[in-house]
Amino acid sequence: MEQSIISSNPILFMIAVLLIFMACYTALDLLTTLITIVKYKRLLYIGSICSMGVAIWTLNFVVIFTFENTGMASYNFASIMLSLAIGVALAGVGLLAISYKQQFLHMIFCSFMFTMAILSNYIMGMFALNNSVQFNPLLLVITLLIIFSLFLISLLVLFYINKVSQSSLKPVSTLIMSAAIIEGYFLFLRVFPVTGEKEINEFVQLSPFILYLVSFVSLFILASLIGSSTIVGRRLAKSDSTVSDIRYALDQSSIVAITDAEGIITYVNEKFIEISQYEEHELIGKSHSIINSGYHPQEFFADLWCTIKQGKTWNGEICNRAKDGEIYWVDTTIVPFMKKGKPYQYISIRSDISRRKRAESDLRVSIKELEDMHYAINQSSIVAITDEKGIIVDVNDKFSEVSGYKRSELIGHTHQLVNSGYHSKEFFDDMWKTIQNRKVWNGEIRNRAKDGSYYWVDTTIVPFYTVEGKPFQFLALRYDITERKQTEEMLHRQDKLAAVGQLAAGVAHEIRNPLTSMKGYTEYLQLDEKDENRLEYLGIIMDEINRVNEIVEEFLELSKPQPLILETKNIVPIIQNVLSLTEFDARKKNVILFFDCYHEEILIRCDENRLKQVLLNFVINGIEAMPDGGEIKVVTQLKEEKVHISIIDTGVGMPPDQLRRIGEPFFTTKKSGNGLGLMISFKIIESHLGRVFVESEVNKGTVFNIVLPMEIVKDFSNDGIEKVGLV
């Protein structure tokens, strides 16, 4: 007889419904646990698909055994087991999709798989009863849509409602899913009518086999529930412990605040209250504008909000104001927490960096002061830093400017590079002894520039030592005192000249009168003397009288200096003329003269005769310094609007102690000299607004350097425009 509804044992049916509900709940519980944890994913997935497969298969199993047949052999157990396997497999595919992503398309696919699992289980159950399957296509499509819709609704309830916690929604979703499974079987009974011999309302007796099987399925579902609860419980306990530890650590070290999506404070920890000086109730429900110091511009916070609303973590330093008005700084990290692509709360973790910011501010002030001092020192002083061995490691621009060496030429060398040879070895030994005894050394040093010129520096050397007492660098601060030294030297020379002039004024006339008488009588005696021996003696007397007369003339020169007659002259022919005058004497003493000049015309303001006197004096001194012959080279160069004339000989040279006394009256290195010639020459050059410096080295020669200002001339071109330049 064909029946639309098969009667069964109500107890068995209620057990089946309970098992379905329990299995669905277990499957969803394991699924949500699988989504949220990292460990046990495979185990949870297997448990979830088995539970869902059993939920789908249970009612089909009960329906099969509601039919009373002649024996157990009339059931096809292979089909029954196959239906269970197919249900588990289809449920597994659906759950795999939903566990990967909880999106709408994945939910549609999962609901479709569950629907197919119910359909396949029912059809396989009919085959297990050895019944033929007949169906109405329209009713079948409607039934499938109803079952599919119920499954989809249950998944949407679980995963798409955000305002209620998932634990509260899980029973509702389970109830809808269970209804989908139970309703599906009753609908399929109408779509696929089943014929049987049982009368309506006749109960099927519960056999021991059915009881054992139902008990096994119940135990399986209960074990799954207990297992999932245990895993979740352990996970939650561990998470609670970890979260508690993290929260404790954060509360001890950081300032923590939680705000909602609108920036309203929902939680603050004790450190936030402590540093802001607000009570908790004064902060909760307010925004962070309550502690805004006004230090940052509006764009600063606009950028902050733009960053965190995009789901990105923001980090930066913020200046806040406490309740009492005190400013404090915090290093802030704001982490957004997202739901469906939108932030629902923000956690800000801050560290108090007020002390560091104050230190940075003080450091900036100190650095600015140091920079100002460094700039001032660089503008006024010559600075060099050397290592413990005296190797230069750094110099300032003024050092390069004064020495004429580039920075790259100085670094890596010692100060021997600018040593003029003026100071003795003992001078530098005393300097090193002082600074190595951790004392500051101060003194005046004469150095030699790259172009050979000399310059004087007032030097202070400060030693720097490590904690262990070892020197690691020396700082030398120098001031250019060349002009002062030249002035002192000029004044010293003028004092000597004044003394000599006074002596000359008092003595010259007293000597000259008897000298004239002596010269006259000697000449008279020479006229009448016939004895050759006497004539020789009288000639010697005349030579000595002339020599004394020359000295007297030089005395008179000092006492009554002649005024200079300055004219614009070309110095090149003047030097050539001097060399031509001395060429004969040079050739007699086997001395070769050279003139080196790349310019045909160099104009200077000078007294030509007085300048020739100086040049003759220096060249003759050079010739006399080479008794065995040699070379004299006169080199003329233009440097920085000045004329440099160097008279270089290859003579015997002078030691440093003699070099220091050059130009002093009555000091000379020649047997027959009196030292007044060089003194007068220096005075003539000084009257031309120039200077003379002498370099000498024993057995290598001497260099007399004359520096004179050039004449600036005005040139009017054809277009009438005035042009100023140096010839």
C-alpha positions as a printed Julia matrix, in Angstrom:
727×3 Matrix{Float64}:
   0.0     0.0     0.0
   1.35    3.48   -0.88
   1.72    5.85    2.04
   2.63    9.52    2.13
   3.93    9.34    5.68
   5.47    6.29    7.26
   4.48    5.6    10.8
   7.29    4.8    13.22
   8.1     4.41   16.85
   7.79    7.94   18.4
  10.52    7.2    20.94
  12.91    6.24   18.19
  11.88    9.32   16.22
  12.51   11.63   19.21
  15.92   10.05   19.77
  16.72   10.66   16.1
  15.68   14.32   16.34
  17.79   14.77   19.49
  20.76   13.12   17.83
  20.38   15.36   14.77
  20.34   18.48   16.94
  23.34   17.3    18.94
  25.28   16.35   15.82
  24.53   19.67   14.09
  25.56   21.62   17.18
  28.75   19.57   17.46
  29.55   20.15   13.77
  29.01   23.93   14.03
  30.91   24.12   17.32
  33.89   22.32   15.83
  33.65   24.49   12.69
  33.77   27.79   14.6
  36.63   26.46   16.73
  38.46   25.39   13.56
  38.13   28.91   12.13
  39.51   30.68   15.22
  42.47   28.51   16.32
  45.73   27.4    14.73
  46.36   24.03   16.39
  44.26   20.83   15.94
  42.8    22.09   12.63
  42.89   18.65   10.97
  41.36   16.91   13.98
  38.64   19.53   14.31
  37.87   19.34   10.59
  37.5    15.55   10.71
  35.27   15.77   13.77
  33.13   18.47   12.15
  32.52   16.59    8.9
  31.82   13.33   10.73
  29.3    15.05   13.01
  27.55   16.73   10.06
  27.56   13.5     8.08
  25.98   11.63   11.01
  23.38   14.41   11.45
  22.36   14.09    7.82
  22.41   10.27    7.88
  20.7     9.65   11.25
  17.06   10.21   10.23
  17.59    8.23    7.05
  18.87    5.39    9.19
  15.83    5.6    11.48
  13.44    5.66    8.52
  15.0     2.47    7.11
  14.46    0.61   10.35
  10.84    1.75   10.72
   9.91   -0.79    8.13
   9.17   -4.27    9.44
  10.52   -6.87    7.15
  10.89  -10.59    7.34
  14.55  -10.46    8.3
  17.74   -8.45    8.46
  18.87   -9.96    5.19
  16.23   -7.9     3.4
  18.34   -4.72    4.07
  21.25   -3.74    1.83
  23.9    -2.79    4.48
  26.47   -1.87    1.84
  24.09    0.82    0.58
  23.52    2.01    4.15
  27.28    2.4     4.79
  27.77    3.96    1.38
  25.07    6.52    2.12
  26.89    7.43    5.34
  30.2     7.79    3.47
  28.61    9.93    0.74
  26.96   12.16    3.37
  30.28   12.63    5.2
  32.1    13.37    1.93
  29.59   15.96    0.68
  29.39   17.6     4.13
  33.23   17.66    4.2
  33.39   19.52    0.87
  30.86   22.09    2.06
  32.56   22.62    5.42
  35.96   22.95    3.75
  34.65   25.85    1.66
  33.06   27.63    4.62
  36.17   27.12    6.81
  38.36   28.72    4.15
  36.32   31.93    3.78
  33.04   32.95    5.44
  31.74   34.75    2.37
  28.28   34.58    0.82
  29.32   32.49   -2.2
  31.05   30.0     0.07
  27.88   29.75    2.17
  25.8    29.09   -0.96
  28.19   26.33   -1.99
  28.16   24.78    1.5
  24.34   24.86    1.64
  24.2    23.19   -1.77
  26.54   20.39   -0.6
  24.42   19.79    2.52
  21.27   19.61    0.37
  22.9    17.11   -1.99
  24.02   15.05    1.02
  20.41   14.75    2.27
  19.16   13.85   -1.22
  21.84   11.22   -1.74
  21.22    9.72    1.71
  17.49    9.39    1.05
  17.97    7.82   -2.38
  20.63    5.42   -1.04
  18.25    4.53    1.81
  15.55    3.6    -0.72
  18.05    1.37   -2.49
  18.95   -0.17    0.87
  15.26   -1.17    1.21
  15.35   -2.6    -2.3
  12.59   -0.17   -3.33
  12.26    1.47   -6.67
  12.44    5.3    -6.84
   9.71    7.32   -8.49
   9.46   11.15   -8.17
   7.69   14.25   -9.33
  10.33   16.65  -10.87
   8.51   19.84   -9.88
   8.05   18.73   -6.29
  11.71   17.64   -6.21
  12.98   21.1    -7.27
  10.71   22.85   -4.73
  11.88   20.5    -1.98
  15.53   21.05   -2.79
  15.06   24.84   -2.77
  13.33   24.7     0.63
  16.12   22.58    2.14
  18.83   24.74    0.52
  17.23   27.94    1.82
  17.05   26.62    5.39
  20.73   25.62    5.31
  21.73   29.02    3.88
  19.68   30.87    6.52
  21.35   28.89    9.31
  24.84   29.8     8.01
  23.91   33.46    7.53
  22.59   33.62   11.08
  25.85   32.17   12.41
  28.32   34.23   10.4
  26.57   37.42    9.24
  24.93   38.79   12.39
  27.6    40.87   14.14
  25.63   42.51   16.91
  25.14   39.23   18.83
  27.96   36.98   19.97
  28.57   33.82   18.0
  28.05   31.6    21.04
  24.5    32.94   21.39
  23.73   32.44   17.69
  25.05   28.89   17.54
  21.91   27.21   19.07
  19.65   29.22   16.73
  21.68   28.22   13.7
  21.71   24.59   14.93
  17.91   24.59   15.32
  17.39   25.91   11.74
  19.88   23.39   10.33
  18.23   20.51   12.23
  14.85   21.64   10.91
  16.29   21.62    7.38
  17.44   18.0     7.8
  14.17   16.74    9.41
  11.91   18.72    7.07
  13.95   17.45    4.14
  13.18   13.81    4.93
   9.45   14.4     5.32
   9.39   16.36    2.06
  11.33   13.62    0.29
   8.76   11.07    1.53
   6.19   13.01   -0.45
   8.43   13.44   -3.48
   9.58    9.78   -3.42
   6.55    7.74   -2.23
   7.43    4.48   -0.47
   5.24    1.34   -0.54
   5.14   -0.99    2.42
   2.95   -3.53    4.29
   2.68   -1.72    7.6
  -0.53   -0.16    8.77
  -0.74    3.48    9.75
  -0.19    4.12   13.46
   1.31    0.7    13.95
   4.51    1.09   15.94
   7.73   -0.65   15.07
   9.27   -2.54   17.97
  12.74   -1.49   19.16
  15.15   -4.34   18.61
  18.44   -4.7    20.55
  20.39   -4.03   17.36
  18.64   -0.7    16.86
  19.22    0.24   20.48
  22.93   -0.63   20.24
  23.32    1.31   17.0
  21.48    4.36   18.34
  23.59    4.21   21.49
  26.79    4.06   19.4
  25.76    7.08   17.34
  24.78    8.98   20.49
  28.09    8.16   22.14
  29.96    9.29   19.01
  28.17   12.62   19.01
  28.67   13.07   22.76
  32.37   12.24   22.42
  32.68   14.82   19.65
  30.97   17.42   21.84
  33.15   16.61   24.84
  36.31   16.6    22.69
  35.52   19.94   21.08
  34.6    21.43   24.45
  37.86   20.17   25.93
  39.95   21.6    23.09
  38.09   24.89   23.19
  38.33   24.99   26.98
  42.06   24.39   26.96
  42.46   26.9    24.18
  40.42   29.48   26.06
  42.25   28.78   29.32
  45.61   29.16   27.6
  44.4    32.24   25.76
  43.03   33.72   28.99
  46.35   33.04   30.72
  48.31   34.53   27.81
  46.0    37.53   27.55
  46.19   38.02   31.31
  49.99   37.91   31.23
  50.15   40.26   28.26
  47.68   42.63   29.85
  49.64   42.61   33.12
  52.89   43.3    31.26
  51.27   46.1    29.26
  49.71   47.62   32.36
  53.09   47.62   34.1
  55.02   49.13   31.19
  52.61   50.96   28.91
  49.74   53.41   28.83
  46.77   51.55   27.32
  43.45   52.86   26.05
  40.67   51.29   23.98
  38.25   53.36   21.9
  35.3    52.47   19.72
  35.06   53.14   15.99
  34.22   56.81   16.66
  37.23   57.35   18.93
  35.24   57.35   22.19
  37.28   55.92   25.08
  35.87   52.65   26.43
  38.8    51.5    28.57
  41.93   52.98   30.17
  44.49   51.32   32.43
  46.02   52.65   35.64
  49.07   54.11   33.88
  46.82   56.22   31.63
  45.06   57.56   34.72
  48.37   58.15   36.48
  50.04   60.14   33.69
  46.94   62.09   32.59
  45.85   62.77   36.21
  42.18   62.28   35.21
  39.91   59.84   37.03
  38.61   56.83   35.09
  35.04   58.14   35.0
  36.34   61.43   33.59
  37.94   59.6    30.65
  35.41   56.87   29.78
  32.93   58.15   27.23
  35.21   61.02   26.14
  37.56   61.29   23.15
  41.28   61.87   23.35
  40.69   65.58   22.72
  40.41   65.86   26.5
  44.23   65.56   26.69
  45.01   67.41   23.45
  47.84   69.88   24.08
  47.34   71.89   20.89
  50.97   71.21   19.92
  50.17   69.25   16.76
  48.41   70.78   13.71
  45.03   69.54   12.51
  46.7    67.76    9.59
  48.65   65.57   12.03
  45.48   64.0    13.47
  43.8    63.89   10.04
  46.66   61.73    8.81
  46.41   59.56   11.95
  42.69   58.9    11.4
  43.18   58.29    7.67
  45.77   55.62    8.49
  43.85   53.67   11.13
  40.52   53.82    9.26
  42.25   51.99    6.41
  43.07   49.18    8.82
  46.74   50.14    9.12
  48.71   50.46   12.33
  49.81   54.03   13.15
  52.92   54.88   15.1
  54.22   58.26   16.16
  55.03   60.65   18.99
  52.24   62.76   20.49
  52.41   65.7    22.87
  49.55   65.6    25.42
  48.45   67.81   28.3
  47.65   66.41   31.76
  44.78   67.63   33.92
  47.06   70.03   35.81
  48.27   71.57   32.52
  51.63   69.81   32.47
  52.86   68.71   29.03
  53.96   65.11   28.51
  55.07   63.14   25.43
  54.07   59.58   24.52
  55.36   57.23   21.84
  52.04   55.89   20.52
  51.04   52.79   18.54
  47.37   52.58   17.5
  46.13   49.19   16.27
  42.74   48.98   14.51
  40.53   45.86   14.9
  38.43   45.07   11.85
  35.09   43.4    11.08
  34.04   42.97    7.49
  36.65   45.44    6.33
  35.69   48.17    8.82
  37.31   49.02   12.18
  35.1    48.49   15.2
  37.61   49.47   17.89
  41.14   50.8    18.35
  43.72   49.88   20.96
  46.42   52.48   21.62
  49.58   51.48   23.43
  51.77   54.37   24.62
  55.11   54.78   26.35
  56.02   57.88   28.34
  58.97   59.57   26.55
  58.76   62.96   28.29
  62.2    62.58   29.84
  63.72   61.6    26.49
  62.06   64.55   24.73
  63.37   66.93   27.38
  66.83   65.41   26.96
  66.53   65.8    23.18
  65.51   69.43   23.61
  68.46   70.07   25.94
  70.72   68.21   23.52
  69.52   70.34   20.61
  70.29   73.49   22.62
  73.73   72.13   23.5
  74.4    71.14   19.9
  73.33   74.6    18.73
  75.69   76.18   21.27
  78.49   73.86   20.16
  77.78   74.64   16.51
  77.9    78.36   17.26
  81.16   77.93   19.17
  82.55   75.74   16.4
  81.58   78.34   13.82
  83.14   81.14   15.87
  86.36   79.15   16.36
  86.53   78.28   12.66
  86.09   81.92   11.73
  88.8    83.14   14.07
  91.21   80.26   14.62
  93.32   77.74   12.77
  92.15   74.34   14.03
  93.81   70.96   13.67
  93.13   67.62   15.37
  95.8    64.92   15.53
  95.82   61.39   16.89
  98.06   60.24   19.72
 101.0    59.92   17.27
 100.62   63.44   15.94
  99.03   62.38   12.63
  96.57   65.02   11.41
  93.02   63.65   11.27
  91.09   66.87   10.69
  91.72   70.53    9.85
  89.42   73.49    9.27
  89.29   75.74    6.22
  91.4    78.43    7.87
  94.3    75.98    8.28
  94.18   75.26    4.54
  93.87   78.96    3.75
  96.91   79.99    5.83
  99.14   77.02    4.98
  98.24   76.91    1.29
  97.76   73.12    1.49
  94.49   71.42    0.6
  92.69   69.48    3.3
  93.49   66.2     1.54
  97.19   67.12    1.5
  97.26   67.7     5.27
  95.2    64.77    6.62
  97.36   61.73    7.19
 100.57   63.76    7.65
 102.25   65.3    10.68
 102.91   69.0    11.24
 106.39   68.34    9.88
 104.78   69.26    6.56
 104.65   72.92    7.66
 107.83   72.92    9.74
 109.95   75.95    8.83
 113.13   74.7    10.49
 113.19   77.87   12.59
 112.75   76.15   15.94
 115.23   73.74   17.48
 114.6    70.07   18.2
 114.59   70.84   21.91
 111.68   73.27   21.34
 109.41   70.5    20.01
 110.69   67.95   22.56
 109.59   70.29   25.33
 106.2    70.76   23.64
 105.59   66.97   23.4
 106.76   66.44   26.96
 104.24   69.02   28.17
 101.18   67.63   26.37
 102.06   64.03   27.17
 102.05   65.01   30.84
  98.4    65.99   30.31
  99.16   69.71   30.4
  98.06   72.38   27.94
 100.95   73.82   25.89
 101.04   77.37   24.6
 103.64   79.08   22.48
 104.5    80.85   19.23
 105.58   78.8    16.21
 106.9    79.87   12.84
 105.59   77.62   10.02
 106.25   77.42    6.32
 103.35   77.62    3.82
 103.16   75.56    0.65
 104.46   78.49   -1.42
 107.54   78.74    0.81
 106.44   81.83    2.71
 106.62   81.91    6.48
 103.83   82.63    8.9
 103.66   82.83   12.67
 100.93   81.26   14.82
 100.13   81.63   18.51
  99.43   77.99   19.35
  97.49   76.27   22.15
  97.56   72.46   22.19
  95.0    70.67   24.38
  95.51   66.93   25.05
  92.54   64.55   25.35
  92.89   61.32   27.3
  90.82   58.16   27.71
  89.46   56.92   31.04
  92.52   54.68   31.26
  94.78   57.74   31.03
  96.0    57.12   27.49
  96.14   60.0    24.98
  93.88   59.52   21.98
  93.96   62.95   20.31
  95.3    66.49   20.53
  93.43   69.66   19.6
  95.57   72.55   18.34
  94.06   76.05   18.23
  96.19   78.63   16.44
  95.91   82.33   15.68
  97.77   83.93   12.81
 100.16   86.47   14.34
 102.33   87.0    11.26
 101.55   90.7    11.01
 102.19   91.19   14.69
 105.55   89.42   14.45
 106.46   91.45   11.39
 105.5    94.62   13.23
 107.56   93.56   16.22
 110.5    92.74   13.98
 110.16   96.05   12.17
 109.96   97.97   15.45
 112.94   96.04   16.76
 114.87   96.85   13.61
 113.79  100.47   13.76
 114.97  100.66   17.35
 118.33   99.35   16.25
 118.38  101.72   13.33
 117.54  104.6    15.62
 120.36  103.6    17.95
 122.77  103.24   15.03
 121.52  106.54   13.58
 122.16  108.33   16.84
 125.6   106.76   17.0
 126.23  107.71   13.38
 125.13  111.31   13.93
 127.52  111.7    16.86
 130.49  109.83   15.45
 130.43  110.31   11.67
 131.54  113.94   11.69
 134.19  113.29   14.33
 135.66  110.5    12.22
 135.27  112.14    8.82
 137.38  115.26    9.55
 140.57  113.44   10.68
 139.87  110.82    8.02
 139.96  113.52    5.35
 143.27  114.81    6.69
 144.72  111.31    6.8
 143.61  110.61    3.24
 145.04  113.94    1.98
 148.47  113.47    3.62
 148.66  109.89    2.44
 147.99  110.93   -1.13
 150.65  113.67   -0.74
 153.22  111.18    0.51
 152.45  108.87   -2.38
 153.38  111.62   -4.84
 156.97  112.01   -3.57
 157.68  108.48   -2.44
 160.04  106.48   -4.64
 160.57  103.46   -2.44
 158.35  100.67   -3.63
 158.0    99.12   -0.19
 156.83  102.45    1.23
 154.42  102.92   -1.71
 152.92   99.48   -0.93
 152.43  100.44    2.7
 150.89  103.77    1.69
 148.49  101.91   -0.68
 147.39   99.66    2.17
 146.79  102.76    4.3
 144.67  104.3     1.47
 142.58  101.13    1.13
 141.86  101.07    4.84
 141.05  104.82    4.81
 138.57  104.2     1.95
 137.07  101.27    3.84
 136.58  103.41    6.92
 135.11  106.12    4.72
 132.57  103.66    3.3
 131.52  102.71    6.83
 131.14  106.36    7.69
 129.02  106.84    4.55
 126.76  103.98    5.66
 126.52  105.56    9.11
 125.45  108.82    7.5
 122.93  106.89    5.41
 121.38  105.56    8.6
 121.4   108.88   10.38
 119.93  110.84    7.47
 117.83  108.46    5.34
 117.14  109.85    1.91
 113.47  110.23    0.94
 112.12  107.74   -1.59
 111.17  108.95   -5.04
 108.43  106.49   -6.01
 107.59  106.02   -9.67
 105.73  103.39  -11.64
 108.46  101.16  -13.05
 108.72   97.84  -14.82
 110.71   95.67  -12.42
 111.76   93.13  -15.08
 114.43   95.34  -16.76
 115.58   96.56  -13.31
 116.39   92.96  -12.3
 118.03   92.29  -15.68
 120.16   95.42  -15.25
 121.32   94.33  -11.79
 122.26   90.87  -13.11
 124.24   92.44  -15.97
 126.16   94.63  -13.47
 127.12   91.59  -11.37
 127.79   89.24  -14.27
 131.53   90.09  -14.44
 132.11   89.46  -10.7
 130.06   86.27  -10.9
 132.08   84.93  -13.81
 135.34   85.61  -11.96
 134.1    83.47   -9.04
 132.72   80.73  -11.3
 129.07   81.57  -10.48
 126.31   81.16  -13.1
 123.39   83.6   -13.03
 119.83   82.65  -14.11
 116.73   84.8   -14.46
 113.32   83.09  -14.44
 110.28   85.25  -15.28
 107.22   84.52  -17.44
 106.11   88.15  -17.7
 107.58   90.89  -19.88
 106.14   93.69  -17.8
 105.43   93.84  -14.07
 104.64   97.34  -12.85
 105.37   98.43   -9.29
 105.71  101.74   -7.45
 109.38  102.02   -6.45
 112.51  104.13   -6.14
 114.56  102.47   -8.89
 117.98  103.34   -7.51
 117.19  102.23   -3.98
 115.62   99.0    -5.25
 118.73   98.32   -7.39
 120.81   98.85   -4.23
 118.85   96.09   -2.45
 119.02   93.66   -5.37
 122.75   94.28   -5.83
 123.33   93.69   -2.12
 121.44   90.36   -2.12
 123.04   89.09   -5.36
 126.56   90.07   -4.24
 125.97   88.36   -0.86
 124.94   85.23   -2.77
 128.08   85.34   -4.92
 130.3    85.76   -1.87
 128.55   82.82   -0.15
 129.86   80.5    -2.93
 133.67   80.62   -2.77
 133.93   77.49   -4.89
 131.36   78.63   -7.45
 127.74   77.68   -7.97
 124.45   79.06   -9.25
 122.27   82.05   -8.46
 118.7    81.96   -9.74
 116.41   84.97   -9.6
 112.76   83.87   -9.85
 109.95   86.41  -10.26
 106.31   85.36   -9.75
 102.91   87.0    -9.32
 100.83   85.78   -6.36
  97.69   87.39   -5.0
  98.38   90.89   -6.36
 101.97   90.82   -5.1
 105.36   90.39   -6.77
 107.53   87.65   -5.29
 111.24   87.93   -6.09
 113.35   85.02   -4.88
 117.2    85.19   -5.04
 118.34   81.59   -4.62
 121.99   80.58   -4.19
 123.65   77.23   -3.72
 126.16   78.49   -1.16
 127.16   77.36    2.3
 123.89   78.4     3.93
 123.31   79.39    7.54
 122.31   77.5    10.69
 119.07   78.54   12.47
 120.83   80.6    15.15
 122.53   82.79   12.5
 119.35   82.97   10.4
 117.44   84.47   13.34
 119.95   87.37   13.56
 119.94   88.31    9.88
 119.36   92.07    9.51
 120.75   93.01   12.9
 123.34   95.82   12.81
 126.93   94.7    13.05
 125.96   91.04   12.62
 127.49   89.44    9.53
 128.7    86.06    8.33
 131.4    87.63    6.13
 134.91   88.25    7.34
 134.97   91.85    6.13
 131.27   92.76    6.55
 129.62   94.9     9.19
 125.96   93.85    8.82
 124.72   97.32    7.96
 124.09   96.5     4.29
 121.36   93.94    4.98
 119.86   96.16    7.64
 119.6    99.06    5.17
 118.21   96.72    2.47
 115.43   95.49    4.75
 114.6    99.08    5.62
 114.37  100.06    1.95
 111.96   97.17    1.19
 109.82   98.07    4.2
 109.64  101.66    2.95
 108.24  100.2    -0.3
 105.45   98.54    1.81
 107.05   95.17    1.18
 108.76   92.56    3.29
 111.79   90.29    3.2
 112.05   86.78    4.6
 115.11   84.6     4.4
 115.32   80.81    4.16
 118.56   78.95    4.58
 119.89   75.47    5.15
 123.49   74.61    5.87
 125.42   73.33    2.79
 122.33   73.69    0.59
 122.01   77.43    0.13
 120.03   80.52    1.01
 116.91   82.16   -0.43
 116.21   85.89   -0.06
 112.47   86.4    -0.7
 111.25   89.91   -1.48
 107.49   90.55   -1.57
 106.33   93.88   -3.09
 102.82   95.16   -3.86
 101.88   95.36   -7.54
 100.77   98.52   -9.25
  97.05   98.56  -10.14
  96.62  100.27  -13.52
  93.52  101.54  -15.24
  92.96  100.67  -18.86
  90.4   102.46  -21.0
  89.26  100.36  -23.97
  88.08  101.75  -27.29
  84.47  101.82  -26.12
  85.36  104.21  -23.3
  84.64  101.76  -20.51
  87.17  101.86  -17.66
  88.83   98.53  -16.95
  90.96   97.93  -13.88
  93.49   95.14  -13.86
  97.0    94.0   -12.99
  99.75   94.07  -15.58
